[in-house]
Amino acid sequence: MNNILFFLTPKALCAFLYDDYTMRQALEKMETAGYAALPILNHQGEYVGTLTEGDLLWAVKNMCSMDMRQTETKKIMDIARRKDNVPVRVTTSMQELIERASYQNFVPVVDDKNAFIGIVTRRAIIKYCQQSLFTED
């Protein structure tokens, strides 16, 4: 298998944040989605970063003085993020995809115009490898 689209969770099925969301909107979206990290997109559909629960926790402490009401006015793009998940293009090799997934829970996938088209989760890759290794011939 050398086509990463086989592993893709399309944008329509992904939880994500927009770059103009407030911290409160991000907290609510993450709570509802149940994920510890979500991709951030701009309104042109381009991937601009990754926000984690840890990023939000430190931002509440440092930017809001532990006052949750202030999360309604602070924008997520003002949060210092520890690291952004590095995206790949649809033409990326499986070797590079697996390398990225070894450091990231999910790998954002963008097209030739840098538009976000979905994610590849580490879980999808492991599941494929498990099936490939343990399927009887």
N, C-alpha and C positions, 0 to 999 in steps of 0.2 A: 504494500500500500504506500503510494507516494503522493497522494492528493490530500492536502490538509482539509479540504472542504468536506471530506468524509467525516471528520471529527467536529465540524463547526456547529455550534449552537447559534442560529441566526439571530440578528438584532431583534427581530420581532418577539423572540422568546427570552431575551436577556433583560435583566433588571439593570438600569443604569441611571446616572444622575446627569442633570444639565449643569453647565458651568456657572449659571446664574442662580442656582439654588442657594437658599440660606442653610446654615448649619442645622436648623430645626427640620427643614424639609429633608435634608440628607439623613438625619437620624431616624426620622419616621420611615423613609423609604428603605433604609437598611434594616430596620426592625421588621417591617412588613415582608421584605424579601427574604430575610433570614440569612443574609450573607455577611461575612466579615470584611469584604472588600467589594467595591463596585467601580466599574469604569465611569469616567466623566467624559461627556461629549459636549461640544458646543452646538448651537442651534443649526449649524450647517451640516451636522452629522459627523464631524471629525472627532477622533479620539484625542483628548487633551491630557489625560492622566488617570490615576487610580486613587480613590479615597478609601482608607481603612478605618476600622473602629478605633484603632490606636491613634490615628491622626485626629479623629474627632474628640477622643478623650483628652488628649493633650491640648487641643484647641479650646475645649470648654474650660479647662483649668487655666490656661495661659491667656486666652483672649476674652473670656467671659467671667472671670473671677468666680467660677463655680455657680454663676447665676444663670439658670436655664432660660430665663426670659430673654437674655441677650442673644441667644442662639437664633432668635427670629430676625435679627438685623445683620448678623455676620454672614458674609458670603463664603462659600466653600473654597473659592479660588484664593482667598486670603489665608487659608490654612497652610502651614508648613507641612508638606507631605514627606514622609520618610523616604519613600521611593515610589516611582510610577512603574507599573508593569509595562515592559517594552513590547510594542506591537510588532507583528509580522505582516508581510504581504501574502496574498493567496498563493504566490509562486514560491514561497519559502520551502526549503527542503525539509523532509521529515526529521533529518538529523538535527537541524537547527531548531525546529519546533520542539523536539524532545529536550534539547539543551535548555531552551527558554523555560519549558514547563517544569524542569527540575528546580528552578529558582522561583517560580511564580505559581500561584494556585490556578490562575487562568492566564491565557495569552490572548490579548486583543488582536483581531485580524482586521486589516484595512485593505481597501482596494487601491488601484493605481492613482486615485485622486485623494487618497488619505481619508476616505469616508469609512467610518466604522461599519463593518458588515456582520460582526458577531465575535464570539469568543471560542477558544478551544480550551476545555478544562483539563486539568491534570487527570481527573477521574476518567474522562473519555479515553485518554491515551493509555492509562493503566488497564482499563477494561478491555481495550483492543489487544494489548500485549498479553493479558491473561488468557483471552480467548485463543489467541494465536499459539501461545505456549502449551496450553492444556487441552486443546481440541484434538481428539483422537482422529487419526487418519483412516 
